[in-house]
Amino acid sequence: MNSTDIATWTPMFRKIAFFSVFNDDEIALFLQHGELKKYGFHEFIVREGDTDSTFFVIIKGSVKVVKKIVFNQRKQLGELESGACFGEMSFLLGETRQADIMATEQTYIYEIDSTKINQMGTESREKFFKELSIMFALKLKNSNLRAEDFHEAHKNR
């Protein structure tokens, strides 16, 4: 990515919660080590069962999460919008992808492989993993709240 592209995308990255703790030089470093890709409507970003170690951040647009169920039928599990991150399990654990991720409109995704993170400087790498930890904690908290709501709703039946 050239310096003009970096200057164009840096302000958009600053609006994303995951990147808000990084200064412009660090964002430029992420842009140089990762890739910014554009996906069209219904284009697959991730396919269930694939194996890779890429982490994704939606910079602009939205995606849907779809899981295969019985006999190749699919169920939509949710939607993610600008600022959302996904792919952390494969990124950290090297596990296969657990769902399909498809663009629901023209969508720009920042993608970075775990090997590229390991090539970055210690400070940027540590900040990255701290933000990843916070993101995980927030997802777990929200998951626990949904589980409590589900339990309460079914307890009174």
C-alpha positions as CSV (number, residue, x, y, z in Angstrom):
1,M,0.0,0.0,0.0
2,N,1.5,3.3,-1.0
3,S,1.6,6.5,1.2
4,T,-1.4,8.1,-0.5
5,D,-3.5,5.0,0.2
6,I,-2.3,4.9,3.8
7,A,-3.2,8.6,4.2
8,T,-6.7,7.9,2.8
9,W,-7.5,4.9,5.0
10,T,-5.9,6.1,8.3
11,P,-8.9,8.3,9.3
12,M,-11.3,5.5,8.6
13,F,-9.2,3.1,10.8
14,R,-9.1,5.7,13.6
15,K,-13.0,5.5,13.8
16,I,-12.8,1.7,14.4
17,A,-12.8,0.9,18.1
18,F,-10.2,-1.9,17.6
19,F,-7.7,0.6,16.1
20,S,-8.5,3.6,18.3
21,V,-5.6,3.1,20.6
22,F,-3.0,3.1,17.8
23,N,-1.3,6.2,16.6
24,D,-1.1,7.1,12.9
25,D,2.3,5.5,12.5
26,E,1.1,2.3,14.0
27,I,-2.0,2.3,11.8
28,A,0.3,2.8,8.8
29,L,2.4,-0.2,10.0
30,F,-0.8,-2.3,10.1
31,L,-1.8,-1.2,6.6
32,Q,1.6,-2.2,5.3
33,H,1.6,-5.6,7.0
34,G,-2.1,-6.5,6.3
35,E,-4.4,-6.2,3.3
36,L,-7.4,-4.0,2.7
37,K,-9.9,-5.9,0.5
38,K,-13.1,-4.9,-1.1
39,Y,-16.0,-7.5,-1.3
40,G,-19.2,-7.2,-3.3
41,F,-22.7,-8.2,-2.4
42,H,-23.0,-11.9,-1.4
43,E,-19.2,-12.5,-2.0
44,F,-17.7,-15.0,0.4
45,I,-15.0,-13.6,2.8
46,V,-14.6,-16.8,4.8
47,R,-15.9,-20.3,4.0
48,E,-16.8,-22.8,6.8
49,G,-14.1,-25.5,7.0
50,D,-11.3,-23.4,5.6
51,T,-8.0,-23.4,7.5
52,D,-6.0,-20.2,7.8
53,S,-4.8,-17.8,10.5
54,T,-6.3,-14.5,9.2
55,F,-8.0,-12.0,11.5
56,F,-10.6,-9.6,10.0
57,V,-11.9,-6.1,10.8
58,I,-14.8,-4.6,8.9
59,I,-13.8,-1.1,8.0
60,K,-16.9,-0.2,6.0
61,G,-20.0,-2.2,5.2
62,S,-21.5,-5.3,6.7
63,V,-21.5,-9.1,6.5
64,K,-23.7,-12.0,7.5
65,V,-22.6,-15.1,9.4
66,V,-24.1,-18.3,8.1
67,K,-23.7,-21.8,9.5
68,K,-24.3,-25.1,7.6
69,I,-26.8,-27.3,9.4
70,V,-28.4,-30.6,8.3
71,F,-28.1,-31.6,4.7
72,N,-26.2,-28.5,3.6
73,Q,-29.1,-26.2,4.7
74,R,-27.8,-23.0,6.1
75,K,-28.9,-20.8,9.0
76,Q,-28.0,-17.2,9.4
77,L,-26.5,-16.7,12.8
78,G,-26.2,-12.9,12.7
79,E,-24.8,-9.8,11.0
80,L,-21.7,-7.8,11.7
81,E,-21.2,-4.1,10.8
82,S,-18.4,-1.6,10.5
83,G,-16.0,-1.9,13.4
84,A,-16.7,-5.6,14.1
85,C,-13.9,-8.1,14.1
86,F,-14.1,-11.8,13.3
87,G,-11.8,-14.8,12.7
88,E,-10.0,-14.6,16.0
89,M,-10.3,-18.4,16.8
90,S,-8.5,-19.4,13.6
91,F,-6.1,-16.5,14.0
92,L,-5.1,-17.7,17.5
93,L,-5.7,-21.4,17.5
94,G,-5.3,-22.4,13.9
95,E,-8.8,-24.0,14.0
96,T,-10.9,-24.4,10.9
97,R,-13.5,-21.7,10.2
98,Q,-16.8,-22.4,11.9
99,A,-19.1,-20.5,9.6
100,D,-19.4,-18.8,6.2
101,I,-19.0,-15.0,6.2
102,M,-20.6,-13.2,3.3
103,A,-20.7,-9.5,2.4
104,T,-24.3,-8.1,2.5
105,E,-23.2,-4.9,0.6
106,Q,-20.0,-3.5,-0.8
107,T,-17.7,-4.1,2.1
108,Y,-14.1,-3.2,2.9
109,I,-12.3,-5.7,5.2
110,Y,-8.9,-5.3,6.8
111,E,-7.2,-8.7,6.9
112,I,-4.0,-9.7,8.6
113,D,-2.4,-13.1,9.1
114,S,-0.8,-14.1,12.4
115,T,2.6,-14.4,10.8
116,K,2.5,-10.8,9.8
117,I,1.6,-9.7,13.3
118,N,4.6,-11.6,14.6
119,Q,6.9,-9.6,12.2
120,M,5.8,-6.3,13.7
121,G,7.6,-4.5,16.5
122,T,7.0,-5.6,20.1
123,E,5.0,-2.5,21.2
124,S,2.6,-2.7,18.3
125,R,2.2,-6.4,18.6
126,E,1.5,-6.1,22.4
127,K,-1.1,-3.4,21.8
128,F,-2.7,-5.6,19.1
129,F,-3.0,-8.6,21.4
130,K,-4.3,-6.4,24.3
131,E,-7.1,-5.1,22.0
132,L,-7.8,-8.6,20.9
133,S,-8.1,-9.6,24.5
134,I,-10.5,-6.8,25.2
135,M,-12.6,-7.7,22.2
136,F,-12.7,-11.4,23.4
137,A,-13.8,-10.3,26.9
138,L,-16.6,-8.1,25.5
139,K,-17.8,-10.9,23.3
140,L,-17.8,-13.3,26.2
141,K,-19.6,-10.8,28.4
142,N,-22.3,-10.3,25.7
143,S,-22.6,-14.1,25.3
144,N,-23.1,-14.6,29.0
145,L,-25.7,-11.9,29.1
146,R,-27.6,-13.5,26.3
147,A,-27.4,-16.9,28.0
148,E,-28.7,-15.4,31.2
149,D,-31.6,-13.8,29.3
150,F,-32.4,-17.1,27.6
151,H,-32.3,-19.0,31.0
152,E,-34.6,-16.4,32.6
153,A,-37.1,-16.6,29.8
154,H,-37.3,-20.4,29.9
155,K,-37.2,-20.6,33.7
156,N,-40.7,-19.1,34.0
157,R,-42.4,-21.5,31.6
